[in-house]
Amino acid sequence: MQNQSIEMMTQAMLFTILGKLSSLEKRLEKDIPYLDVEEAIAEYWRQHLNRTKNPRSYKYLMNRFQERFKGRNIAEIAPEEIEQFILSIAEHPNTQTQRATQLKGFFNWANKYLMKKGAPTFHNPMNVLEFVRQRETPKFIPTEHIITMIELAQSLKEKLVVSILATSGMRAGELADLTVEDVKGRVLTIRNPKSLRHNSPVKGYREHAVIPETVAGLLNIYIEKKKPEGRIIGSYKYIYKVIKRLARKAGANITPHDLRRWCATFYERQGEYAMVRFILRHRNGKHHGIDNPVAMNHYLAPLTIEEAMEKQRVMEKILFKKN
């Protein structure tokens, strides 16, 4: 009797295994992408979320997502299901948009993960949902707006906020983290770059930005006068408020990240593609605005810090009317 029971259990296990193998074979024959939700979330957390600035928000979302879609193939989750899920965990429209944006990034990451494994990809279901804000085409910012913002600054600190962001291409969060120890003349050391948080978890990883001689002089005066302990400029919130207020006075709608884009565009319009790369510090070495293969070769050739400082002379003459 016991042998018969063991035999029946063995047969049941074999049927289960055969069923899974048959399902896998069908997916391979039809070239269907497959990634179960549990594996996706575990890898997403390991590779990305443990380095994000807001892990608690993502952890809550991923836990709820796993509860709702546990055991599912992530590529087969329909947009209607995602929409109902977001509505069930978020009532306010702004919160719904935030959750939708986070999930869009998660699905984009899942596609990249499948590509690295050599598996087929799938269409991101978030692209068809109405409360997902689509990225707008970056607006053109006249140089006159940047000059006006610098001139309208009410203090040396505010002038430094605009000048450093516009000439170095630093992100606002990177500027907020800048300390006195990170300043060596015209060279600024970035100790917590975005590329480290999201792509390259290398201990002690650093990146560098450069500023023109005029800005370096102003920064040195500010440090000597204020003798700041810890961060030089202040919080991200302070930087954002300064830029928005000065931009309104200049008759423009500009965010800190727009100044980074303007800095890269300034050099791109001059054909200085290697400088664009130095400014943006993108890990993959690519820029959507460069289609010319010859230009791309120049763009992929990295500049030294000394070469980058030399190329800032033109911008310095325009922004600060330096002879």
Backbone torsions as a table, in degrees:
resi	resn	phi	psi	omega
1	MET	NA	-42.4	179.7
2	GLN	-66.0	-39.6	178.7
3	ASN	-63.7	-37.6	179.1
4	GLN	-65.8	-38.9	178.7
5	SER	-65.0	-42.7	179.0
6	ILE	-63.8	-39.4	179.7
7	GLU	-64.1	-41.3	179.0
8	MET	-65.1	-40.1	178.4
9	MET	-65.2	-39.6	179.2
10	THR	-64.4	-42.6	178.4
11	GLN	-62.5	-41.4	179.6
12	ALA	-61.8	-42.1	179.3
13	MET	-65.3	-39.7	179.2
14	LEU	-64.6	-41.7	178.0
15	PHE	-62.5	-39.3	178.6
16	THR	-63.7	-45.1	179.8
17	ILE	-64.3	-43.3	179.1
18	LEU	-62.7	-38.6	178.2
19	GLY	-62.9	-42.7	178.8
20	LYS	-66.5	-40.4	178.4
21	LEU	-64.7	-39.2	178.4
22	SER	-64.0	-41.9	178.4
23	SER	-63.5	-41.9	178.7
24	LEU	-64.0	-40.8	179.7
25	GLU	-62.2	-40.4	179.3
26	LYS	-65.2	-39.9	179.6
27	ARG	-65.2	-40.7	179.7
28	LEU	-66.7	-39.5	-179.9
29	GLU	-64.7	-39.9	-178.0
30	LYS	-89.8	0.9	-179.7
31	ASP	58.3	45.7	-178.3
32	ILE	-91.3	128.0	177.8
33	PRO	-67.2	142.5	178.9
34	TYR	-141.2	128.7	174.9
35	LEU	-155.8	112.4	-177.2
36	ASP	-73.9	152.6	-172.7
37	VAL	-59.6	-41.8	-177.9
38	GLU	-61.8	-45.1	179.2
39	GLU	-65.0	-41.9	-178.9
40	ALA	-60.9	-47.2	-177.7
41	ILE	-67.8	-40.2	179.5
42	ALA	-61.8	-44.5	179.5
43	GLU	-71.7	-36.6	178.6
44	TYR	-62.1	-42.0	178.6
45	TRP	-67.2	-41.7	-177.8
46	ARG	-67.0	-40.4	-173.6
47	GLN	-91.7	-23.2	-170.4
48	HIS	-131.1	-54.5	-166.9
49	LEU	-68.6	-28.0	-179.9
50	ASN	-73.1	-3.2	176.7
51	ARG	-117.6	6.7	-179.9
52	THR	-79.8	159.7	-178.8
53	LYS	-77.3	-17.3	-176.1
54	ASN	-129.2	64.5	-174.6
55	PRO	-66.0	-31.0	-177.4
56	ARG	-63.8	-41.9	179.9
57	SER	-64.2	-45.0	179.5
58	TYR	-66.7	-38.4	-178.2
59	LYS	-63.4	-42.3	177.6
60	TYR	-60.5	-46.5	-178.3
61	LEU	-64.0	-45.5	-178.0
62	MET	-66.9	-36.2	176.9
63	ASN	-64.3	-43.9	178.5
64	ARG	-67.1	-37.6	179.2
65	PHE	-63.8	-42.0	-179.8
66	GLN	-68.1	-37.6	176.5
67	GLU	-60.6	-40.8	-175.7
68	ARG	-76.4	-39.4	-172.0
69	PHE	-117.1	24.4	-178.9
70	LYS	-56.1	133.4	177.9
71	GLY	82.2	1.3	-177.8
72	ARG	-92.9	156.2	169.9
73	ASN	-81.0	120.2	-174.1
74	ILE	-60.2	-28.0	-178.4
75	ALA	-74.7	-13.1	-176.7
76	GLU	-106.4	6.3	177.4
77	ILE	-78.9	123.0	-173.8
78	ALA	-81.2	152.5	177.6
79	PRO	-55.6	-37.3	-179.3
80	GLU	-62.7	-36.5	178.2
81	GLU	-67.6	-41.3	178.6
82	ILE	-63.8	-42.5	-179.8
83	GLU	-60.2	-47.0	178.8
84	GLN	-63.4	-36.8	178.4
85	PHE	-63.1	-46.6	-179.5
86	ILE	-63.0	-42.2	179.5
87	LEU	-64.3	-27.9	-178.4
88	SER	-78.9	-22.1	-177.8
89	ILE	-109.8	-7.1	-178.5
90	ALA	-141.8	127.1	-179.1
91	GLU	-97.2	-41.9	-176.5
92	HIS	-76.6	138.9	-179.6
93	PRO	-55.9	-38.5	179.9
94	ASN	-66.1	-38.0	177.9
95	THR	-68.3	-38.1	177.1
96	GLN	-61.2	-42.8	178.7
97	THR	-63.7	-41.9	178.9
98	GLN	-61.4	-47.8	-179.8
99	ARG	-63.7	-39.4	179.3
100	ALA	-63.9	-41.1	178.8
101	THR	-64.7	-41.5	178.0
102	GLN	-63.3	-41.6	179.4
103	LEU	-69.1	-33.5	177.1
104	LYS	-61.8	-42.9	176.9
105	GLY	-64.5	-36.7	178.7
106	PHE	-64.0	-44.6	179.4
107	PHE	-68.4	-36.8	175.7
108	ASN	-62.1	-42.6	178.1
109	TRP	-62.5	-40.8	-179.5
110	ALA	-59.9	-39.3	177.0
111	ASN	-63.8	-43.1	178.5
112	LYS	-64.2	-37.4	178.5
113	TYR	-63.7	-41.9	177.9
114	LEU	-65.8	-39.5	179.1
115	MET	-61.1	-42.2	179.6
116	LYS	-64.1	-28.4	178.8
117	LYS	-85.2	-3.5	-178.4
118	GLY	78.2	18.5	-178.9
119	ALA	-97.5	158.6	176.9
120	PRO	-67.3	155.3	-179.3
121	THR	-103.4	179.9	-177.5
122	PHE	-138.7	165.7	-179.5
123	HIS	-78.2	130.9	179.4
124	ASN	-66.0	115.5	-177.2
125	PRO	-66.0	-18.5	-177.5
126	MET	-72.9	-19.0	-176.0
127	ASN	-68.5	-16.8	-177.2
128	VAL	-104.8	0.5	-179.1
129	LEU	-88.7	139.1	-172.2
130	GLU	-69.6	-34.7	-175.5
131	PHE	-86.2	13.0	170.5
132	VAL	-92.0	118.4	-179.3
133	ARG	-74.0	121.0	177.3
134	GLN	-79.4	142.6	-178.0
135	ARG	-65.9	126.9	-179.8
136	GLU	-79.1	153.3	174.6
137	THR	-66.1	126.4	-178.3
138	PRO	-55.5	133.9	-178.4
139	LYS	-81.5	151.7	178.2
140	PHE	-78.3	132.3	179.7
141	ILE	-113.0	113.2	177.9
142	PRO	-61.6	144.2	179.8
143	THR	-59.6	-30.5	-179.4
144	GLU	-60.0	-32.6	178.2
145	HIS	-65.2	-39.7	-179.6
146	ILE	-66.7	-43.9	179.2
147	ILE	-61.1	-44.3	-179.7
148	THR	-62.4	-41.9	179.3
149	MET	-61.4	-40.4	178.1
150	ILE	-64.5	-41.7	-178.6
151	GLU	-70.3	-29.8	-177.9
152	LEU	-83.7	-8.3	-179.1
153	ALA	-56.0	133.4	-174.5
154	GLN	-88.0	-8.7	179.6
155	SER	-151.1	167.4	178.0
156	LEU	-63.1	-35.8	180.0
157	LYS	-64.4	-44.1	178.9
158	GLU	-65.2	-38.9	178.3
159	LYS	-63.1	-37.1	178.2
160	LEU	-66.8	-38.4	179.2
161	VAL	-57.0	-50.9	-178.9
162	VAL	-67.7	-46.3	-173.8
163	SER	-65.0	-43.4	-178.4
164	ILE	-67.6	-45.3	-179.5
165	LEU	-63.5	-40.8	-174.9
166	ALA	-75.3	-28.0	-175.5
167	THR	-101.3	-23.9	-176.4
168	SER	-100.1	-24.1	-175.3
169	GLY	77.4	13.0	178.5
170	MET	-67.2	151.7	172.4
171	ARG	-78.8	154.4	-177.8
172	ALA	-60.4	-39.4	178.9
173	GLY	-64.9	-34.4	178.3
174	GLU	-69.8	-38.2	177.3
175	LEU	-67.2	-38.6	179.7
176	ALA	-62.2	-31.4	-178.2
177	ASP	-86.3	-4.0	-175.0
178	LEU	-66.7	133.1	177.4
179	THR	-119.3	171.5	-179.4
180	VAL	-60.6	-36.8	-179.6
181	GLU	-65.7	-18.7	-178.6
182	ASP	-87.1	-4.4	-176.5
183	VAL	-103.9	119.4	176.0
184	LYS	-130.3	85.6	-177.8
185	GLY	66.4	-117.8	-178.8
186	ARG	-93.2	0.2	-177.3
187	VAL	-104.5	127.3	178.3
188	LEU	-112.0	126.9	179.1
189	THR	-91.1	129.6	-180.0
190	ILE	-105.4	111.4	-172.9
191	ARG	-90.4	-18.3	179.9
192	ASN	-132.8	62.2	-177.4
193	PRO	-69.6	157.5	179.8
194	LYS	-61.0	-36.4	-179.8
195	SER	-62.6	-28.8	176.9
196	LEU	-72.7	-44.1	-175.9
197	ARG	-64.6	-36.7	-169.9
198	HIS	-106.6	-25.8	-170.3
199	ASN	-128.1	-31.8	-169.5
200	SER	-132.5	78.1	-177.2
201	PRO	-73.4	67.1	-179.3
202	VAL	-101.2	126.7	-178.2
203	LYS	-62.6	130.6	178.6
204	GLY	77.2	13.1	-178.4
205	TYR	-65.8	135.5	-178.9
206	ARG	-134.8	153.0	170.3
207	GLU	-129.1	165.0	-176.8
208	HIS	-131.3	145.7	172.0
209	ALA	-126.1	157.2	179.0
210	VAL	-123.9	153.4	179.1
211	ILE	-128.2	154.4	179.2
212	PRO	-65.2	165.2	-178.1
213	GLU	-60.0	-40.2	179.9
214	THR	-61.0	-45.9	-179.3
215	VAL	-66.8	-39.8	178.1
216	ALA	-61.4	-38.4	177.5
217	GLY	-64.1	-44.4	178.1
218	LEU	-63.1	-40.6	-179.5
219	LEU	-65.6	-39.6	178.2
220	ASN	-64.1	-41.5	177.5
221	ILE	-61.6	-43.4	-179.5
222	TYR	-63.3	-43.0	-179.9
223	ILE	-65.4	-42.4	179.6
224	GLU	-65.1	-34.6	-176.9
225	LYS	-79.6	-46.2	-173.9
226	LYS	-90.5	-25.4	-175.8
227	LYS	45.4	58.8	-176.3
228	PRO	-68.3	141.4	174.8
229	GLU	-103.3	129.9	-176.0
230	GLY	81.7	-132.8	-175.9
231	ARG	-70.8	139.1	-174.9
232	ILE	-77.0	-50.2	-170.4
233	ILE	-89.0	-49.0	-176.8
234	GLY	135.5	-159.7	-173.1
235	SER	-81.5	164.2	174.6
236	TYR	-59.9	-39.9	-179.3
237	LYS	-60.4	-42.7	178.8
238	TYR	-63.0	-46.4	-179.7
239	ILE	-59.7	-44.9	-179.0
240	TYR	-61.9	-44.1	-178.7
241	LYS	-64.7	-40.4	179.2
242	VAL	-61.5	-47.7	-178.7
243	ILE	-63.8	-44.7	-179.1
244	LYS	-63.7	-40.8	-178.8
245	ARG	-68.6	-45.6	179.7
246	LEU	-67.6	-34.1	178.5
247	ALA	-65.9	-41.5	177.7
248	ARG	-61.3	-41.9	178.9
249	LYS	-64.6	-30.5	179.2
250	ALA	-84.8	-0.3	179.3
251	GLY	77.9	32.2	-178.1
252	ALA	-136.1	163.9	175.2
253	ASN	-116.2	93.1	-171.5
254	ILE	-127.5	137.7	174.8
255	THR	-107.6	166.9	176.8
256	PRO	-55.5	-38.1	-178.7
257	HIS	-69.6	-26.8	176.3
258	ASP	-63.8	-32.9	178.0
259	LEU	-67.3	-35.4	175.4
260	ARG	-63.8	-43.5	178.5
261	ARG	-64.5	-41.5	-178.7
262	TRP	-62.1	-41.1	-179.9
263	CYS	-60.8	-45.3	179.3
264	ALA	-66.2	-40.6	-179.4
265	THR	-65.1	-35.8	179.3
266	PHE	-54.8	-46.0	-178.6
267	TYR	-79.3	-31.0	178.4
268	GLU	-63.6	-39.0	-179.3
269	ARG	-68.8	-18.9	176.1
270	GLN	-93.5	-0.6	-178.0
271	GLY	78.5	14.1	180.0
272	GLU	-89.4	70.7	-173.4
273	TYR	-69.7	-31.5	176.9
274	ALA	-65.3	-34.4	177.8
275	MET	-70.8	-32.8	176.1
276	VAL	-60.4	-43.6	179.2
277	ARG	-64.4	-42.0	-179.6
278	PHE	-62.6	-39.9	-178.9
279	ILE	-66.9	-49.3	-172.9
280	LEU	-77.6	-33.6	-179.8
281	ARG	57.5	35.3	177.3
282	HIS	-67.5	135.6	-175.3
283	ARG	-64.9	-35.9	-177.7
284	ASN	-84.7	-2.7	176.3
285	GLY	68.4	23.4	-177.8
286	LYS	-118.9	155.7	177.2
287	HIS	-143.2	127.6	-172.6
288	HIS	-62.6	-21.2	-174.5
289	GLY	-84.6	-3.2	-175.4
290	ILE	-109.4	111.5	-178.6
291	ASP	-109.6	-20.7	-178.0
292	ASN	-71.7	119.9	-177.9
293	PRO	-59.0	-37.8	179.2
294	VAL	-65.2	-44.0	178.5
295	ALA	-62.8	-37.1	-178.8
296	MET	-64.5	-34.8	177.4
297	ASN	-62.5	-41.0	177.2
298	HIS	-66.4	-39.2	-178.0
299	TYR	-62.9	-34.7	-178.0
300	LEU	-79.4	-10.5	177.7
301	ALA	-86.5	108.5	-173.6
302	PRO	-69.8	146.1	176.6
303	LEU	-88.9	153.2	169.3
304	THR	-81.4	166.7	178.7
305	ILE	-61.7	-40.5	-179.7
306	GLU	-64.2	-41.3	178.8
307	GLU	-65.2	-39.5	179.9
308	ALA	-65.2	-40.7	178.7
309	MET	-63.9	-36.6	179.1
310	GLU	-65.1	-36.9	-177.5
311	LYS	-74.8	-9.2	179.6
312	GLN	-82.2	-5.5	-176.6
313	ARG	-61.8	-39.6	-179.0
314	VAL	-64.1	-46.8	179.2
315	MET	-61.9	-39.7	-179.1
316	GLU	-62.7	-40.9	179.0
317	LYS	-63.3	-38.2	-175.9
318	ILE	-75.0	-47.8	-174.4
319	LEU	-75.2	-35.0	-173.8
320	PHE	-115.6	8.7	176.4
321	LYS	49.6	45.6	-179.2
322	LYS	-93.2	131.9	-179.5
323	ASN	-77.6	NA	NA
